[in-house]
Amino acid sequence: MRIFKTFFVLFITLFISSCSNDEILEDVKVAVPIYKSKTTIRANVQVTSAVATNSEGKIYVAEKLLFYIAQENGVHIFDNANPSNPQNLAYLQIEGVHDITVKGNYLYADNFMDLLVFDISNLQQISLVQTLTDVFEFYPTYPMDADYMAWDVQPNEGDVLIGFKIENRKRPNGQLAILAGNAMAIFESQIGGDVGTGGSMARFQINNQALYVVEKYRLSVFNIVQPTQVFYHSSIYLHDWIGTGELETLFLRSPYLFIGATTGMFVINAENPFQPFYVSGFSHATACDPVVVENQTAYITVRGGSTCGAIQDQINVIDVSQINQPTLLSTYLISQPYGLGVKNQTLYVCANQQLHVFNAQNPQQLQLLHSYPVNVTDVIPLPNQLIAVGNNLVIQYTYGPNHTLIPLSTLTL
């Protein structure tokens, strides 16, 4: 934020007095920063009774609980002891939440720049027991359709940038165009016990007494030996190995962490939970790609288009039996793939508003078995049921004969 302030003060001083009245051109899209004070963000964290939501989300399961993580909104907690009839229990209002993880009686969640720890041992009296402030480097996604970034919106002391809104403005001219272009360039230069189960889009993982959080440009490690006295341990910046790609997802197949990034899949050795180190990677052109692993095989969905890059949509099947040298086994072309899951050599892939079921017994040749017309973006294959998530939607299935899926319940949130 200090860099932004310095930029604004410097350029206002240098250029405002010299702005001309040149002809103003057509309307353009301008990304206007949205700032919010850290004090307000922290004060708004609350535990309430069950509420409805209107936000895209992720799913997480722990024991008999199902969590719907409504992005930048909050966490909905369901009793899922009976998957045919889940009960909405409580809501954690966290406006900066993007992911959670649970171990034993404690839930860990991000809140933009902070890490929150909740005691969920009594679901009737959930309490916030710790806030680790300013431990995350939060960068909102820059709107790709913006022509310029607004230079005239400044943060106050203690503000954090939480997002952008698009406004139609007259094309800046002369020195104003320089200000807007430099504002965008500066923002881009700054981006540089019993554990539950998350989907393939997860960014949190727990390994013994270490909590891992993958951010855009680093893997952060927290010590959770004492759940009410969690502390930041260290971070690993992976740019030396992955280049300029952004880290997106995190999958644990002990002792290895598999990171899905915009430039490929990367493997971290976490045998010593507090000293993880880079092992190897499988690179591809820029794209969005979560990863899941079963036995000696990794599966990644690679999606191009939009902010993800120009690579052709596909599923990559990777041999990780030689962990130091992941090898491509096969590629399956599929339109707009998102999250995926694997269980007992059966691969489930969310793609193009359908849930696809593949026979993956032969990793070199995936065989499509079934496709279900549901608009979901991620799945968690559990021992007795499969849970799929869409926008304000959670569907649970039981496993039927011949790799079929039989609906158990549908939650419209």
Disulfide bonds with the S-S distance in Angstrom:
Cys288-Cys308 2.02
